[in-house]
Amino acid sequence: MIKAAREAKVHTSWLTPNQAYEDGLGKFVQKILGSEGGGKFLSAFLPFQQRIAMLAVTNSLAQVLLKIGSPGVPDFYQGTELWDLNFVDPDNRRPVDFGLRERLLESLTDTTVDELLEGWDDARIKLLITTRALHLRRELPQVFAGGDYLPLTAEISVAGNVIAFARSAGSDVVITVAPRLVSALAVEGRLFPLGGDCWKTSRVMLPEPLRGRTFRDVFTGAEIQPTVSSDEEWFFVGQLFERLPVALLRAL
């Protein structure tokens, strides 16, 4: 807790430590986690922690996908292929268990995305998003290394939002869609912001150059057809986030 407080640099810091504040913080932590007050604190805190964990998983998957899909070179800190709950130096310099990552990577072929998301705590869902997106990037270097970037308009009808953009080179098109600011969508009985019941009529609009195409979700394998109406085409967000809270679409 002292390290976290110093890193935040709000009430204390490494260069100008506030000893009185740090002493008070230490006593507070000991009291709420001790035998006298620990039971009451944990019973009240755990529901909040579980909700925050769900939102953190969604944010992490979104960040990984945006990092890989955006223009530029994606930077991966060694060991962050799974959930990384370390502080900064020196905690994040611990040895990486590459054997574990190899075993988890091999297990992905025998598991559905639904099972991976349900068992999110083993981090294989993050590994799946990372590997499949990187494989597509390697397969289509003309798109990711030198292709065009086209931001897509999202019309959102709920208390959340998405980031959507296309990368293209010739007839090769890849669309990235990731959620943002979805805490209001994390309600009781819904672990992740998935499906039409969650996103209602929210949609991602397709400009003229992207219309008339069929897409395949790289993560789920599902073929996705845009909705067509007069001179417009779009994807419903709930359609894209039917099984996962992120989508990477490749034009067929």
ChimeraX attribute file (.defattr): number of C-alpha atoms within 10 A of each C-alpha:
attribute: neighborCount
match mode: 1-to-1
recipient: residues
	/A:1	10
	/A:2	16
	/A:3	13
	/A:4	12
	/A:5	17
	/A:6	18
	/A:7	14
	/A:8	12
	/A:9	13
	/A:10	8
	/A:11	12
	/A:12	20
	/A:13	17
	/A:14	13
	/A:15	8
	/A:16	10
	/A:17	15
	/A:18	13
	/A:19	10
	/A:20	10
	/A:21	13
	/A:22	19
	/A:23	11
	/A:24	11
	/A:25	15
	/A:26	13
	/A:27	10
	/A:28	12
	/A:29	12
	/A:30	14
	/A:31	14
	/A:32	15
	/A:33	14
	/A:34	12
	/A:35	10
	/A:36	11
	/A:37	12
	/A:38	15
	/A:39	13
	/A:40	12
	/A:41	14
	/A:42	14
	/A:43	10
	/A:44	11
	/A:45	11
	/A:46	11
	/A:47	11
	/A:48	11
	/A:49	12
	/A:50	12
	/A:51	16
	/A:52	14
	/A:53	14
	/A:54	19
	/A:55	20
	/A:56	14
	/A:57	20
	/A:58	23
	/A:59	19
	/A:60	14
	/A:61	22
	/A:62	23
	/A:63	16
	/A:64	21
	/A:65	24
	/A:66	21
	/A:67	17
	/A:68	21
	/A:69	25
	/A:70	16
	/A:71	16
	/A:72	11
	/A:73	11
	/A:74	13
	/A:75	9
	/A:76	11
	/A:77	7
	/A:78	12
	/A:79	16
	/A:80	14
	/A:81	18
	/A:82	18
	/A:83	18
	/A:84	10
	/A:85	9
	/A:86	12
	/A:87	12
	/A:88	11
	/A:89	8
	/A:90	8
	/A:91	10
	/A:92	16
	/A:93	12
	/A:94	10
	/A:95	9
	/A:96	12
	/A:97	9
	/A:98	11
	/A:99	9
	/A:100	9
	/A:101	17
	/A:102	10
	/A:103	10
	/A:104	17
	/A:105	14
	/A:106	9
	/A:107	11
	/A:108	15
	/A:109	9
	/A:110	6
	/A:111	10
	/A:112	13
	/A:113	18
	/A:114	13
	/A:115	11
	/A:116	19
	/A:117	20
	/A:118	13
	/A:119	12
	/A:120	15
	/A:121	15
	/A:122	14
	/A:123	18
	/A:124	24
	/A:125	24
	/A:126	24
	/A:127	22
	/A:128	21
	/A:129	23
	/A:130	19
	/A:131	14
	/A:132	15
	/A:133	21
	/A:134	16
	/A:135	11
	/A:136	18
	/A:137	17
	/A:138	13
	/A:139	11
	/A:140	18
	/A:141	12
	/A:142	16
	/A:143	24
	/A:144	24
	/A:145	16
	/A:146	14
	/A:147	18
	/A:148	15
	/A:149	17
	/A:150	13
	/A:151	14
	/A:152	17
	/A:153	16
	/A:154	21
	/A:155	16
	/A:156	17
	/A:157	12
	/A:158	14
	/A:159	12
	/A:160	17
	/A:161	18
	/A:162	20
	/A:163	16
	/A:164	20
	/A:165	20
	/A:166	23
	/A:167	23
	/A:168	21
	/A:169	17
	/A:170	9
	/A:171	10
	/A:172	14
	/A:173	22
	/A:174	26
	/A:175	22
	/A:176	23
	/A:177	24
	/A:178	24
	/A:179	21
	/A:180	14
	/A:181	12
	/A:182	17
	/A:183	17
	/A:184	10
	/A:185	18
	/A:186	17
	/A:187	12
	/A:188	7
	/A:189	6
	/A:190	11
	/A:191	17
	/A:192	23
	/A:193	27
	/A:194	21
	/A:195	18
	/A:196	16
	/A:197	10
	/A:198	21
	/A:199	23
	/A:200	15
	/A:201	15
	/A:202	22
	/A:203	22
	/A:204	22
	/A:205	20
	/A:206	22
	/A:207	14
	/A:208	10
	/A:209	9
	/A:210	18
	/A:211	15
	/A:212	12
	/A:213	13
	/A:214	14
	/A:215	20
	/A:216	18
	/A:217	19
	/A:218	18
	/A:219	20
	/A:220	16
	/A:221	11
	/A:222	12
	/A:223	14
	/A:224	17
	/A:225	15
	/A:226	19
	/A:227	13
	/A:228	13
	/A:229	8
	/A:230	5
	/A:231	7
	/A:232	13
	/A:233	20
	/A:234	21
	/A:235	19
	/A:236	23
	/A:237	29
	/A:238	21
	/A:239	19
	/A:240	24
	/A:241	21
	/A:242	19
	/A:243	18
	/A:244	22
	/A:245	22
	/A:246	27
	/A:247	26
	/A:248	25
	/A:249	23
	/A:250	22
	/A:251	17
	/A:252	12
